[in-house]
């Protein structure tokens, strides 16, 4: 899935993985979050090796997968409390963290409702909060606005920008939406077939892609 992919992400930046479905974006995220083991090569996240120090890597990253998999029969508060406990949080510190995230994500008023009644946009916001429950320095977001309506997309975009600018989090964002990458990312890696096509500012990537000629051959 990946072919000699070579990337370096600076602390505190929003770095985008841009490419079509099947380009290798999700595989990259899964390796960096220690859900998959690489067959060769090396990678480190927050200073920890993904092969030899997976426990330390997981403690320092938050992951929003493309399909969040929230517990629909539990409330928003219960979901965050449960995942906080998995990361070793408990008591007053856990309650304070959960309450803070629910307020930040605009879910406080509906914190005691079961997630099965939530809209897709609200579920995405809760999934972002879940990824942040242990306050990780690195955040992986895989297609965070996929299938959302424009208003929900805008709200998620605002939340991502705030995490970078106000909380100084390092964010890796997978997307196939060039406009989204331009809006949010400091730098972008355009990848396809597991290879890096170009790395740079989103605007420069857009110009490079739009300047390439394409030909379509139609056989009658």
N, CA and C atoms as a LAMMPS dump frame, in Angstrom:
ITEM: TIMESTEP
0
ITEM: NUMBER OF ATOMS
660
ITEM: BOX BOUNDS ff ff ff
-5.0000000000000000e+02 5.0000000000000000e+02
-5.0000000000000000e+02 5.0000000000000000e+02
-5.0000000000000000e+02 5.0000000000000000e+02
ITEM: ATOMS id mol type element x y z
1 1 1 N 0.817 -1.211 0
2 1 2 C 0 0 0
3 1 3 C 0.854 1.265 0
4 2 1 N 2.033 1.218 0.638
5 2 2 C 2.949 2.36 0.667
6 2 3 C 4.253 1.967 -0.008
7 3 1 N 4.817 2.905 -0.753
8 3 2 C 6.014 2.617 -1.538
9 3 3 C 7.064 3.703 -1.298
10 4 1 N 7.963 3.463 -0.332
11 4 2 C 9.032 4.41 -0.007
12 4 3 C 8.495 5.799 0.326
13 5 1 N 7.411 5.848 1.081
14 5 2 C 6.841 7.13 1.51
15 5 3 C 7.777 7.766 2.535
16 6 1 N 8.14 9.02 2.331
17 6 2 C 9.115 9.698 3.186
18 6 3 C 8.568 11.078 3.549
19 7 1 N 8.193 11.263 4.822
20 7 2 C 7.573 12.512 5.248
21 7 3 C 8.118 12.941 6.599
22 8 1 N 8.11 14.245 6.837
23 8 2 C 8.476 14.794 8.138
24 8 3 C 7.499 15.909 8.466
25 9 1 N 6.865 15.814 9.635
26 9 2 C 5.84 16.779 10.047
27 9 3 C 6.358 17.568 11.237
28 10 1 N 6.236 18.879 11.164
29 10 2 C 6.718 19.749 12.231
30 10 3 C 5.732 19.788 13.393
31 11 1 N 6.244 19.969 14.58
32 11 2 C 5.401 20.079 15.758
33 11 3 C 4.489 21.297 15.648
34 12 1 N 3.208 21.1 15.914
35 12 2 C 2.254 22.199 15.942
36 12 3 C 1.617 22.555 14.616
37 13 1 N 1.947 21.855 13.533
38 13 2 C 1.347 22.207 12.245
39 13 3 C 0.196 21.275 11.885
40 14 1 N -0.65 21.74 10.975
41 14 2 C -1.668 20.889 10.381
42 14 3 C -1.114 20.412 9.049
43 15 1 N -0.884 19.128 8.959
44 15 2 C -0.273 18.537 7.768
45 15 3 C -1.299 17.662 7.077
46 16 1 N -1.509 17.89 5.785
47 16 2 C -2.535 17.17 5.063
48 16 3 C -1.991 16.044 4.209
49 17 1 N -2.712 14.918 4.207
50 17 2 C -2.473 13.838 3.26
51 17 3 C -3.56 13.942 2.202
52 18 1 N -3.197 14.364 1.014
53 18 2 C -4.154 14.603 -0.057
54 18 3 C -3.989 13.538 -1.129
55 19 1 N -5.094 12.946 -1.54
56 19 2 C -5.016 11.948 -2.598
57 19 3 C -6.339 11.236 -2.771
58 20 1 N -6.496 10.507 -3.869
59 20 2 C -7.759 9.8 -4.124
60 20 3 C -7.916 8.607 -3.2
61 21 1 N -9.103 8.028 -3.198
62 21 2 C -9.33 6.811 -2.425
63 21 3 C -8.366 5.723 -2.9
64 22 1 N -7.762 5.032 -1.949
65 22 2 C -6.804 3.989 -2.296
66 22 3 C -5.388 4.472 -2.48
67 23 1 N -5.137 5.755 -2.206
68 23 2 C -3.794 6.313 -2.409
69 23 3 C -2.809 5.867 -1.34
70 24 1 N -3.305 5.456 -0.178
71 24 2 C -2.422 5.058 0.917
72 24 3 C -2.541 5.942 2.137
73 25 1 N -3.499 6.861 2.14
74 25 2 C -3.637 7.805 3.249
75 25 3 C -3.993 7.09 4.547
76 26 1 N -5.045 6.266 4.497
77 26 2 C -5.495 5.586 5.715
78 26 3 C -4.454 4.584 6.204
79 27 1 N -3.787 3.907 5.279
80 27 2 C -2.731 2.973 5.677
81 27 3 C -1.624 3.702 6.428
82 28 1 N -1.261 4.887 5.956
83 28 2 C -0.234 5.684 6.638
84 28 3 C -0.657 6.001 8.07
85 29 1 N -1.895 6.448 8.223
86 29 2 C -2.407 6.778 9.548
87 29 3 C -2.423 5.553 10.445
88 30 1 N -2.827 4.422 9.921
89 30 2 C -2.898 3.199 10.73
90 30 3 C -1.515 2.746 11.188
91 31 1 N -0.52 2.919 10.355
92 31 2 C 0.845 2.564 10.759
93 31 3 C 1.346 3.532 11.819
94 32 1 N 1.116 4.829 11.613
95 32 2 C 1.615 5.825 12.56
96 32 3 C 0.896 5.758 13.905
97 33 1 N -0.321 5.231 13.927
98 33 2 C -1.047 5.083 15.192
99 33 3 C -0.934 3.673 15.763
100 34 1 N -0.072 2.86 15.153
101 34 2 C 0.234 1.498 15.632
102 34 3 C -0.947 0.535 15.534
103 35 1 N -1.809 0.75 14.565
104 35 2 C -2.861 -0.221 14.277
105 35 3 C -2.402 -1.247 13.262
106 36 1 N -1.399 -0.88 12.457
107 36 2 C -0.77 -1.779 11.505
108 36 3 C 0.736 -1.738 11.709
109 37 1 N 1.388 -2.867 11.492
110 37 2 C 2.848 -2.915 11.576
111 37 3 C 3.424 -2.818 10.166
112 38 1 N 4.4 -1.961 9.949
113 38 2 C 5.001 -1.861 8.617
114 38 3 C 5.828 -3.105 8.295
115 39 1 N 5.851 -3.493 7.032
116 39 2 C 6.661 -4.636 6.623
117 39 3 C 8.132 -4.253 6.465
118 40 1 N 8.392 -2.956 6.308
119 40 2 C 9.775 -2.471 6.227
120 40 3 C 9.766 -0.98 6.501
121 41 1 N 10.955 -0.417 6.653
122 41 2 C 11.072 1.008 6.913
123 41 3 C 10.914 1.324 8.385
124 42 1 N 10.89 2.618 8.701
125 42 2 C 10.792 3.057 10.092
126 42 3 C 9.981 4.339 10.168
127 43 1 N 9.431 4.594 11.348
128 43 2 C 8.669 5.823 11.581
129 43 3 C 8.65 6.106 13.07
130 44 1 N 8.605 7.373 13.413
131 44 2 C 8.487 7.758 14.819
132 44 3 C 7.432 8.836 14.951
133 45 1 N 6.722 8.805 16.074
134 45 2 C 5.67 9.778 16.371
135 45 3 C 5.916 10.309 17.771
136 46 1 N 6 11.625 17.907
137 46 2 C 6.263 12.266 19.198
138 46 3 C 7.551 11.73 19.826
139 47 1 N 8.492 11.35 18.969
140 47 2 C 9.778 10.861 19.453
141 47 3 C 9.829 9.379 19.756
142 48 1 N 8.749 8.639 19.519
143 48 2 C 8.696 7.217 19.833
144 48 3 C 8.584 6.38 18.555
145 49 1 N 9.278 5.254 18.54
146 49 2 C 9.301 4.37 17.389
147 49 3 C 8.006 3.554 17.323
148 50 1 N 7.373 3.525 16.138
149 50 2 C 6.074 2.863 16.015
150 50 3 C 6.181 1.347 16.117
151 51 1 N 7.358 0.785 15.845
152 51 2 C 7.545 -0.66 15.926
153 51 3 C 7.976 -1.09 17.322
154 52 1 N 8.939 -0.387 17.89
155 52 2 C 9.532 -0.806 19.165
156 52 3 C 8.89 -0.159 20.391
157 53 1 N 8.137 0.933 20.195
158 53 2 C 7.519 1.62 21.327
159 53 3 C 6.047 1.921 21.059
160 54 1 N 5.257 0.917 20.664
161 54 2 C 3.855 1.178 20.306
162 54 3 C 3.021 1.706 21.461
163 55 1 N 3.288 1.252 22.672
164 55 2 C 2.508 1.718 23.825
165 55 3 C 2.701 3.216 24.03
166 56 1 N 3.944 3.665 23.947
167 56 2 C 4.221 5.09 24.127
168 56 3 C 3.6 5.917 23.002
169 57 1 N 3.636 5.371 21.774
170 57 2 C 3.025 6.08 20.646
171 57 3 C 1.529 6.251 20.891
172 58 1 N 0.847 5.177 21.281
173 58 2 C -0.605 5.24 21.484
174 58 3 C -0.976 6.227 22.594
175 59 1 N -0.129 6.351 23.585
176 59 2 C -0.406 7.29 24.67
177 59 3 C -0.285 8.741 24.213
178 60 1 N 0.419 8.963 23.112
179 60 2 C 0.68 10.324 22.653
180 60 3 C -0.103 10.72 21.407
181 61 1 N -0.99 9.85 20.943
182 61 2 C -1.772 10.185 19.755
183 61 3 C -3.258 10.022 20.04
184 62 1 N -4.054 10.805 19.32
185 62 2 C -5.497 10.644 19.297
186 62 3 C -5.91 10.332 17.877
187 63 1 N -6.846 9.415 17.701
188 63 2 C -7.213 8.956 16.361
189 63 3 C -8.699 9.132 16.106
190 64 1 N -9.024 9.812 15.006
191 64 2 C -10.398 9.873 14.508
192 64 3 C -10.44 9.057 13.225
193 65 1 N -10.899 7.799 13.28
194 65 2 C -10.972 6.989 12.064
195 65 3 C -12.112 7.442 11.17
196 66 1 N -12.094 6.963 9.931
197 66 2 C -13.141 7.356 8.987
198 66 3 C -14.516 6.91 9.477
199 67 1 N -14.579 5.748 10.141
200 67 2 C -15.816 5.254 10.747
201 67 3 C -15.604 5.225 12.254
202 68 1 N -16.108 6.234 12.991
203 68 2 C -15.764 6.406 14.412
204 68 3 C -16.164 5.246 15.322
205 69 1 N -17.304 4.569 15.058
206 69 2 C -17.695 3.449 15.891
207 69 3 C -18.015 3.817 17.33
208 70 1 N -18.851 4.834 17.532
209 70 2 C -19.268 5.227 18.872
210 70 3 C -20.315 4.257 19.417
211 71 1 N -20.449 4.229 20.738
212 71 2 C -21.453 3.379 21.369
213 71 3 C -22.788 4.12 21.4
214 72 1 N -23.717 3.707 20.542
215 72 2 C -24.954 4.457 20.341
216 72 3 C -25.917 4.348 21.511
217 73 1 N -25.825 3.303 22.316
218 73 2 C -26.746 3.144 23.442
219 73 3 C -26.235 3.847 24.703
220 74 1 N -25.071 4.462 24.588
221 74 2 C -24.515 5.24 25.696
222 74 3 C -24.651 6.721 25.381
223 75 1 N -24.66 7.536 26.394
224 75 2 C -24.727 8.985 26.19
225 75 3 C -23.36 9.504 25.757
226 76 1 N -23.328 10.759 25.337
227 76 2 C -22.059 11.38 24.966
228 76 3 C -21.106 11.39 26.154
229 77 1 N -21.633 11.727 27.313
230 77 2 C -20.793 11.751 28.518
231 77 3 C -20.242 10.371 28.813
232 78 1 N -21.079 9.345 28.714
233 78 2 C -20.647 7.98 29.02
234 78 3 C -19.592 7.49 28.03
235 79 1 N -19.739 7.873 26.749
236 79 2 C -18.739 7.495 25.758
237 79 3 C -17.369 8.056 26.119
238 80 1 N -17.323 9.351 26.414
239 80 2 C -16.039 9.977 26.735
240 80 3 C -15.479 9.451 28.054
241 81 1 N -16.35 9.229 29.024
242 81 2 C -15.902 8.699 30.31
243 81 3 C -15.279 7.312 30.137
244 82 1 N -15.914 6.484 29.334
245 82 2 C -15.427 5.125 29.106
246 82 3 C -14.038 5.143 28.465
247 83 1 N -13.87 5.941 27.41
248 83 2 C -12.578 5.982 26.731
249 83 3 C -11.513 6.65 27.6
250 84 1 N -11.914 7.604 28.412
251 84 2 C -10.966 8.198 29.346
252 84 3 C -10.437 7.174 30.337
253 85 1 N -11.318 6.297 30.79
254 85 2 C -10.903 5.243 31.713
255 85 3 C -9.933 4.275 31.047
256 86 1 N -10.131 4.009 29.756
257 86 2 C -9.216 3.131 29.032
258 86 3 C -7.805 3.719 28.987
259 87 1 N -7.718 5.045 29.012
260 87 2 C -6.413 5.708 29.005
261 87 3 C -5.887 5.962 30.418
262 88 1 N -6.57 5.417 31.424
263 88 2 C -6.065 5.505 32.784
264 88 3 C -6.549 6.697 33.577
265 89 1 N -7.493 7.466 33.031
266 89 2 C -8.036 8.605 33.765
267 89 3 C -9.171 8.147 34.681
268 90 1 N -9.372 8.857 35.768
269 90 2 C -10.452 8.499 36.695
270 90 3 C -10.76 9.671 37.612
271 91 1 N -11.879 9.548 38.334
272 91 2 C -12.239 10.526 39.352
273 91 3 C -12.463 11.933 38.828
274 92 1 N -12.113 12.912 39.659
275 92 2 C -12.344 14.318 39.332
276 92 3 C -11.612 14.776 38.076
277 93 1 N -10.334 14.378 37.867
278 93 2 C -9.654 14.792 36.63
279 93 3 C -10.374 14.321 35.369
280 94 1 N -10.91 13.096 35.405
281 94 2 C -11.635 12.583 34.244
282 94 3 C -12.926 13.37 34.029
283 95 1 N -13.681 13.607 35.092
284 95 2 C -14.933 14.365 34.966
285 95 3 C -14.675 15.768 34.421
286 96 1 N -13.625 16.413 34.92
287 96 2 C -13.292 17.757 34.457
288 96 3 C -12.927 17.751 32.978
289 97 1 N -12.179 16.732 32.553
290 97 2 C -11.761 16.634 31.162
291 97 3 C -12.966 16.4 30.251
292 98 1 N -13.841 15.488 30.641
293 98 2 C -15.015 15.182 29.836
294 98 3 C -15.925 16.402 29.719
295 99 1 N -16.173 17.081 30.828
296 99 2 C -17.025 18.271 30.805
297 99 3 C -16.434 19.36 29.909
298 100 1 N -15.123 19.539 29.986
299 100 2 C -14.46 20.549 29.172
300 100 3 C -14.59 20.254 27.681
301 101 1 N -14.411 18.995 27.302
302 101 2 C -14.516 18.623 25.895
303 101 3 C -15.938 18.772 25.381
304 102 1 N -16.914 18.408 26.184
305 102 2 C -18.314 18.539 25.766
306 102 3 C -18.676 20.004 25.548
307 103 1 N -18.166 20.883 26.384
308 103 2 C -18.415 22.314 26.21
309 103 3 C -17.692 22.845 24.98
310 104 1 N -16.431 22.438 24.802
311 104 2 C -15.638 22.907 23.667
312 104 3 C -16.271 22.504 22.342
313 105 1 N -16.804 21.293 22.279
314 105 2 C -17.379 20.783 21.039
315 105 3 C -18.853 21.148 20.862
316 106 1 N -19.398 21.927 21.781
317 106 2 C -20.776 22.361 21.655
318 106 3 C -21.796 21.265 21.899
319 107 1 N -21.45 20.29 22.72
320 107 2 C -22.342 19.166 22.995
321 107 3 C -22.86 19.147 24.429
322 108 1 N -22.551 20.179 25.198
323 108 2 C -22.872 20.173 26.621
324 108 3 C -24.37 20.019 26.876
325 109 1 N -25.181 20.736 26.122
326 109 2 C -26.625 20.716 26.36
327 109 3 C -27.237 19.348 26.082
328 110 1 N -26.562 18.529 25.288
329 110 2 C -27.111 17.216 24.936
330 110 3 C -26.2 16.084 25.404
331 111 1 N -25.448 16.368 26.453
332 111 2 C -24.466 15.4 26.954
333 111 3 C -25.096 14.128 27.501
334 112 1 N -26.349 14.217 27.951
335 112 2 C -26.998 13.065 28.565
336 112 3 C -27.941 12.329 27.614
337 113 1 N -27.912 12.7 26.337
338 113 2 C -28.697 11.998 25.333
339 113 3 C -27.882 10.845 24.752
340 114 1 N -28.567 9.775 24.409
341 114 2 C -27.876 8.649 23.792
342 114 3 C -27.396 9.03 22.394
343 115 1 N -26.211 8.547 22.052
344 115 2 C -25.565 8.944 20.807
345 115 3 C -26.354 8.471 19.588
346 116 1 N -27.178 7.43 19.743
347 116 2 C -27.991 6.968 18.627
348 116 3 C -28.938 8.024 18.093
349 117 1 N -29.25 9.038 18.912
350 117 2 C -30.148 10.116 18.486
351 117 3 C -29.392 11.303 17.894
352 118 1 N -28.071 11.226 17.85
353 118 2 C -27.259 12.334 17.352
354 118 3 C -27.251 12.381 15.82
355 119 1 N -27.106 13.591 15.274
356 119 2 C -26.893 13.752 13.845
357 119 3 C -25.461 13.33 13.504
358 120 1 N -25.172 13.172 12.215
359 120 2 C -23.83 12.77 11.797
360 120 3 C -22.796 13.816 12.206
361 121 1 N -23.168 15.106 12.099
362 121 2 C -22.246 16.157 12.497
363 121 3 C -21.926 16.11 13.983
364 122 1 N -22.937 15.86 14.799
365 122 2 C -22.724 15.767 16.242
366 122 3 C -21.861 14.557 16.589
367 123 1 N -22.069 13.464 15.861
368 123 2 C -21.243 12.273 16.104
369 123 3 C -19.783 12.539 15.767
370 124 1 N -19.558 13.279 14.686
371 124 2 C -18.181 13.612 14.321
372 124 3 C -17.525 14.476 15.395
373 125 1 N -18.275 15.426 15.923
374 125 2 C -17.73 16.28 16.983
375 125 3 C -17.43 15.459 18.234
376 126 1 N -18.294 14.497 18.542
377 126 2 C -18.046 13.631 19.687
378 126 3 C -16.833 12.739 19.438
379 127 1 N -16.676 12.287 18.202
380 127 2 C -15.53 11.452 17.868
381 127 3 C -14.225 12.237 17.995
382 128 1 N -14.248 13.513 17.614
383 128 2 C -13.07 14.363 17.811
384 128 3 C -12.77 14.506 19.3
385 129 1 N -13.825 14.72 20.089
386 129 2 C -13.645 14.834 21.537
387 129 3 C -13.066 13.547 22.115
388 130 1 N -13.527 12.406 21.626
389 130 2 C -13 11.122 22.094
390 130 3 C -11.513 10.998 21.799
391 131 1 N -11.091 11.46 20.618
392 131 2 C -9.68 11.399 20.258
393 131 3 C -8.824 12.293 21.153
394 132 1 N -9.466 13.294 21.765
395 132 2 C -8.734 14.26 22.593
396 132 3 C -8.837 13.996 24.089
397 133 1 N -9.565 12.944 24.483
398 133 2 C -9.898 12.769 25.891
399 133 3 C -8.66 12.634 26.772
400 134 1 N -7.571 12.074 26.254
401 134 2 C -6.344 11.92 27.046
402 134 3 C -5.339 13.03 26.758
403 135 1 N -5.802 14.084 26.062
404 135 2 C -5.006 15.278 25.783
405 135 3 C -3.698 14.949 25.069
406 136 1 N -3.758 14.27 23.911
407 136 2 C -2.539 13.884 23.196
408 136 3 C -1.927 15.057 22.44
409 137 1 N -0.615 15.056 22.258
410 137 2 C 0.029 16.126 21.495
411 137 3 C -0.128 15.974 19.986
412 138 1 N -0.462 14.761 19.526
413 138 2 C -0.591 14.487 18.09
414 138 3 C -1.983 13.936 17.82
415 139 1 N -2.613 14.427 16.756
416 139 2 C -3.972 14.023 16.42
417 139 3 C -4.031 13.594 14.956
418 140 1 N -4.571 12.392 14.716
419 140 2 C -4.763 11.877 13.364
420 140 3 C -6.244 11.935 13.024
421 141 1 N -6.583 12.615 11.929
422 141 2 C -7.973 12.754 11.501
423 141 3 C -8.125 12.172 10.102
424 142 1 N -8.909 11.105 9.984
425 142 2 C -9.096 10.427 8.7
426 142 3 C -10.454 10.801 8.121
427 143 1 N -10.44 11.661 7.089
428 143 2 C -11.667 12.127 6.43
429 143 3 C -12.69 12.641 7.45
430 144 1 N -12.348 13.654 8.248
431 144 2 C -13.236 14.081 9.332
432 144 3 C -14.552 14.696 8.882
433 145 1 N -14.645 15.159 7.629
434 145 2 C -15.883 15.799 7.175
435 145 3 C -16.586 14.985 6.097
436 146 1 N -16.216 13.734 5.951
437 146 2 C -16.816 12.894 4.924
438 146 3 C -18.326 12.779 5.117
439 147 1 N -19.09 13.084 4.065
440 147 2 C -20.558 12.952 4.03
441 147 3 C -21.287 13.927 4.945
442 148 1 N -20.609 14.951 5.443
443 148 2 C -21.285 15.948 6.274
444 148 3 C -21.87 17.05 5.411
445 149 1 N -22.932 17.69 5.911
446 149 2 C -23.5 18.826 5.206
447 149 3 C -22.575 20.032 5.384
448 150 1 N -22.717 21.081 4.548
449 150 2 C -21.794 22.22 4.59
450 150 3 C -21.68 22.885 5.959
451 151 1 N -22.776 23.013 6.689
452 151 2 C -22.725 23.658 8.002
453 151 3 C -21.929 22.815 8.992
454 152 1 N -22.142 21.501 8.975
455 152 2 C -21.391 20.613 9.86
456 152 3 C -19.909 20.607 9.492
457 153 1 N -19.612 20.667 8.191
458 153 2 C -18.225 20.744 7.749
459 153 3 C -17.553 21.999 8.303
460 154 1 N -18.264 23.128 8.214
461 154 2 C -17.689 24.385 8.697
462 154 3 C -17.364 24.311 10.182
463 155 1 N -18.255 23.714 10.944
464 155 2 C -18.032 23.623 12.387
465 155 3 C -16.844 22.728 12.709
466 156 1 N -16.725 21.607 11.998
467 156 2 C -15.581 20.721 12.216
468 156 3 C -14.289 21.434 11.81
469 157 1 N -14.319 22.177 10.712
470 157 2 C -13.146 22.946 10.294
471 157 3 C -12.725 23.936 11.368
472 158 1 N -13.697 24.627 11.955
473 158 2 C -13.395 25.588 13.016
474 158 3 C -12.754 24.897 14.214
475 159 1 N -13.269 23.718 14.559
476 159 2 C -12.718 22.973 15.701
477 159 3 C -11.278 22.547 15.435
478 160 1 N -11.002 22.085 14.216
479 160 2 C -9.648 21.653 13.862
480 160 3 C -8.682 22.826 13.916
481 161 1 N -9.09 23.961 13.359
482 161 2 C -8.226 25.152 13.378
483 161 3 C -7.941 25.604 14.796
484 162 1 N -8.953 25.554 15.658
485 162 2 C -8.771 25.964 17.049
486 162 3 C -7.806 25.038 17.773
487 163 1 N -7.869 23.757 17.491
488 163 2 C -6.96 22.803 18.128
489 163 3 C -5.515 23.112 17.78
490 164 1 N -5.288 23.518 16.538
491 164 2 C -3.923 23.836 16.116
492 164 3 C -3.458 25.175 16.663
493 165 1 N -4.281 26.212 16.515
494 165 2 C -3.859 27.566 16.871
495 165 3 C -3.895 27.81 18.379
496 166 1 N -4.941 27.314 19.055
497 166 2 C -5.11 27.606 20.479
498 166 3 C -4.5 26.54 21.385
499 167 1 N -4.555 25.273 20.942
500 167 2 C -4.056 24.185 21.772
501 167 3 C -2.684 23.697 21.344
502 168 1 N -2.177 24.212 20.202
503 168 2 C -0.835 23.869 19.709
504 168 3 C -0.67 22.37 19.46
505 169 1 N -1.715 21.745 18.942
506 169 2 C -1.645 20.328 18.651
507 169 3 C -1.108 20.103 17.234
508 170 1 N -0.357 19.016 17.062
509 170 2 C 0.088 18.597 15.737
510 170 3 C -1.002 17.727 15.141
511 171 1 N -1.474 18.086 13.942
512 171 2 C -2.618 17.398 13.35
513 171 3 C -2.257 16.876 11.967
514 172 1 N -2.502 15.588 11.75
515 172 2 C -2.364 14.974 10.439
516 172 3 C -3.755 14.704 9.901
517 173 1 N -4.068 15.319 8.777
518 173 2 C -5.42 15.301 8.227
519 173 3 C -5.443 14.568 6.895
520 174 1 N -6.179 13.469 6.817
521 174 2 C -6.373 12.748 5.561
522 174 3 C -7.591 13.303 4.847
523 175 1 N -7.454 13.627 3.578
524 175 2 C -8.589 14.139 2.823
525 175 3 C -8.347 13.939 1.333
526 176 1 N -9.41 13.864 0.562
527 176 2 C -9.285 13.895 -0.9
528 176 3 C -9.875 15.203 -1.432
529 177 1 N -10.183 16.118 -0.517
530 177 2 C -10.8 17.398 -0.851
531 177 3 C -9.734 18.492 -0.854
532 178 1 N -9.367 18.967 -2.043
533 178 2 C -8.322 19.984 -2.154
534 178 3 C -8.726 21.282 -1.475
535 179 1 N -9.996 21.667 -1.575
536 179 2 C -10.452 22.902 -0.934
537 179 3 C -10.31 22.815 0.578
538 180 1 N -10.606 21.658 1.147
539 180 2 C -10.454 21.46 2.588
540 180 3 C -8.984 21.563 2.988
541 181 1 N -8.114 20.963 2.191
542 181 2 C -6.678 21.024 2.476
543 181 3 C -6.17 22.463 2.405
544 182 1 N -6.633 23.22 1.414
545 182 2 C -6.221 24.62 1.281
546 182 3 C -6.665 25.44 2.488
547 183 1 N -7.851 25.167 2.974
548 183 2 C -8.405 25.946 4.077
549 183 3 C -7.706 25.666 5.398
550 184 1 N -7.341 24.406 5.638
551 184 2 C -6.888 24.01 6.964
552 184 3 C -5.385 23.797 7.102
553 185 1 N -4.74 23.308 6.065
554 185 2 C -3.389 22.764 6.223
555 185 3 C -2.283 23.786 6.006
556 186 1 N -1.243 23.685 6.839
557 186 2 C -0.033 24.485 6.638
558 186 3 C 0.772 23.928 5.476
559 187 1 N 0.858 22.612 5.415
560 187 2 C 1.521 21.932 4.308
561 187 3 C 0.712 20.694 3.931
562 188 1 N 0.942 20.241 2.698
563 188 2 C 0.193 19.1 2.173
564 188 3 C 1.153 18.161 1.453
565 189 1 N 0.931 16.862 1.633
566 189 2 C 1.615 15.85 0.832
567 189 3 C 0.594 15.231 -0.106
568 190 1 N 0.802 15.362 -1.396
569 190 2 C -0.074 14.717 -2.362
570 190 3 C 0.495 13.333 -2.644
571 191 1 N -0.264 12.289 -2.317
572 191 2 C 0.226 10.935 -2.501
573 191 3 C -0.72 10.148 -3.393
574 192 1 N -0.147 9.185 -4.119
575 192 2 C -0.947 8.308 -4.968
576 192 3 C -0.189 7.008 -5.158
577 193 1 N -0.916 5.908 -5.111
578 193 2 C -0.314 4.58 -5.214
579 193 3 C 0.81 4.405 -4.191
580 194 1 N 0.639 5.005 -3.006
581 194 2 C 1.607 4.84 -1.936
582 194 3 C 2.867 5.659 -2.07
583 195 1 N 2.947 6.504 -3.081
584 195 2 C 4.144 7.322 -3.301
585 195 3 C 3.844 8.801 -3.107
586 196 1 N 4.854 9.547 -2.702
587 196 2 C 4.713 10.996 -2.567
588 196 3 C 4.855 11.646 -3.936
589 197 1 N 3.819 12.362 -4.362
590 197 2 C 3.857 13.064 -5.645
591 197 3 C 4.449 14.455 -5.467
592 198 1 N 4.05 15.135 -4.398
593 198 2 C 4.549 16.488 -4.127
594 198 3 C 4.273 16.83 -2.672
595 199 1 N 5.122 17.679 -2.101
596 199 2 C 4.948 18.168 -0.737
597 199 3 C 5.168 19.669 -0.731
598 200 1 N 4.265 20.414 -0.086
599 200 2 C 4.429 21.86 -0.014
600 200 3 C 3.176 22.524 0.502
601 201 1 N 3.103 23.844 0.338
602 201 2 C 1.911 24.568 0.731
603 201 3 C 0.725 24.152 -0.126
604 202 1 N -0.47 24.215 0.436
605 202 2 C -1.652 23.764 -0.287
606 202 3 C -1.863 24.541 -1.581
607 203 1 N -1.588 25.841 -1.554
608 203 2 C -1.766 26.667 -2.752
609 203 3 C -0.793 26.256 -3.85
610 204 1 N 0.457 25.993 -3.493
611 204 2 C 1.446 25.586 -4.492
612 204 3 C 1.113 24.211 -5.07
613 205 1 N 0.584 23.328 -4.217
614 205 2 C 0.168 22.006 -4.7
615 205 3 C -0.974 22.149 -5.689
616 206 1 N -1.927 23.013 -5.357
617 206 2 C -3.071 23.224 -6.259
618 206 3 C -2.609 23.724 -7.616
619 207 1 N -1.696 24.692 -7.625
620 207 2 C -1.202 25.239 -8.892
621 207 3 C -0.459 24.188 -9.693
622 208 1 N 0.324 23.368 -8.974
623 208 2 C 1.071 22.327 -9.677
624 208 3 C 0.143 21.302 -10.31
625 209 1 N -0.888 20.893 -9.561
626 209 2 C -1.819 19.909 -10.091
627 209 3 C -2.637 20.468 -11.251
628 210 1 N -3.073 21.734 -11.112
629 210 2 C -3.921 22.324 -12.15
630 210 3 C -3.138 22.627 -13.42
631 211 1 N -1.799 22.736 -13.307
632 211 2 C -0.98 23.063 -14.468
633 211 3 C -0.642 21.839 -15.309
634 212 1 N -0.876 20.657 -14.767
635 212 2 C -0.551 19.441 -15.506
636 212 3 C -1.622 19.159 -16.559
637 213 1 N -1.167 18.809 -17.747
638 213 2 C -2.094 18.5 -18.815
639 213 3 C -2.563 17.046 -18.715
640 214 1 N -3.812 16.855 -19.019
641 214 2 C -4.369 15.513 -19.048
642 214 3 C -4.999 15.271 -20.399
643 215 1 N -4.947 14.049 -20.848
644 215 2 C -5.501 13.68 -22.166
645 215 3 C -6.454 12.511 -21.98
646 216 1 N -7.539 12.545 -22.701
647 216 2 C -8.511 11.461 -22.654
648 216 3 C -8.631 10.867 -24.045
649 217 1 N -8.406 9.574 -24.133
650 217 2 C -8.482 8.87 -25.405
651 217 3 C -9.766 8.074 -25.447
652 218 1 N -10.596 8.346 -26.429
653 218 2 C -11.877 7.674 -26.582
654 218 3 C -11.807 6.794 -27.829
655 219 1 N -12.035 5.499 -27.618
656 219 2 C -12.02 4.57 -28.728
657 219 3 C -13.456 4.262 -29.174
658 220 1 N -13.757 4.573 -30.402
659 220 2 C -15.112 4.367 -30.917
660 220 3 C -15.323 2.904 -31.288
